[in-house]
Amino acid sequence: MEIGTVRTFPITNLLEPVDQALKIMEEAAEVFAEAQKLEKNNYKGDFGKLVMECSDVIMATCNMLHLVGCDNITHIMRACEKRNEDRGRYDVQE
């Protein structure tokens, strides 16, 4: 999966940490709603709205990370990947 570089909002345009966390939850709820619509239609139709809502979750999450001073999570994502690998969540041969 490639997402590229994310252009975060200026700190002055961000919410307080608790409110920014709520923003992530709001965006995730919109992803859930789109997934429900797709399920109702037996996954027939355009996935574009779901993808757009997922990108909003990524944006809100990156803004939260930026707010707390974390602008490069490459090493953290590698550690997350390793944890998931250790839990057997990847195919053996990828």
C-alpha positions in Angstrom: 0.0 0.0 0.0 1.4 3.4 -0.9 -0.2 6.6 0.3 2.6 9.1 -0.5 3.4 12.2 1.6 0.5 13.7 3.5 0.3 17.5 3.6 -1.0 18.2 7.1 -2.8 21.3 8.2 -0.9 24.1 9.9 -0.9 23.7 13.7 -3.0 26.9 14.0 -5.8 25.2 12.0 -5.9 22.1 14.1 -8.2 21.2 17.0 -7.2 20.5 20.6 -6.0 16.9 20.9 -9.2 15.5 22.3 -11.2 17.2 19.6 -8.8 16.1 16.9 -9.2 12.5 18.2 -13.0 12.9 17.9 -12.5 14.1 14.3 -10.8 10.8 13.6 -13.7 8.9 15.1 -16.2 11.0 13.1 -14.4 10.3 9.8 -14.2 6.5 10.7 -18.0 6.5 11.3 -18.4 7.9 7.8 -16.2 5.0 6.5 -18.5 2.6 8.4 -21.6 4.1 6.9 -20.2 3.8 3.4 -19.3 0.1 4.1 -22.8 -0.5 5.2 -24.2 0.9 2.0 -21.9 -1.3 0.0 -22.9 -4.4 2.0 -26.5 -3.6 1.5 -25.9 -3.6 -2.2 -23.9 -6.9 -2.1 -20.7 -4.9 -2.7 -21.9 -3.8 -6.2 -21.3 -0.3 -7.1 -18.7 2.4 -6.8 -16.2 2.2 -4.1 -15.1 5.8 -4.7 -17.0 7.3 -1.8 -15.6 4.6 0.6 -12.0 5.4 -0.6 -12.6 9.1 -0.1 -13.9 8.6 3.4 -10.8 6.4 4.2 -8.6 9.2 2.9 -10.3 11.6 5.3 -9.5 9.2 8.2 -5.8 9.1 7.1 -5.8 12.9 6.9 -7.4 13.4 10.3 -4.9 10.9 11.8 -1.9 12.6 10.2 -3.1 15.9 11.5 -3.3 14.4 15.0 0.2 13.1 14.7 1.4 16.5 13.4 -0.3 18.2 16.3 1.7 16.2 18.8 5.0 16.8 17.0 5.3 13.5 15.1 5.8 14.2 11.4 7.5 11.0 10.3 6.1 7.6 11.4 8.0 5.4 9.0 9.8 3.6 11.8 6.6 3.3 13.8 4.8 1.8 10.9 7.6 -0.7 10.5 7.2 -1.7 14.2 3.5 -2.0 13.7 4.1 -4.2 10.6 6.4 -6.4 12.7 3.8 -6.8 15.4 1.2 -7.8 12.9 3.7 -10.2 11.3 4.4 -11.7 14.7 0.6 -12.2 15.1 0.4 -14.1 11.8 -1.7 -11.5 10.0 0.3 -11.7 6.8 0.6 -14.5 4.3 3.8 -16.5 4.8 5.2 -15.7 1.3 4.5 -12.1 0.3 
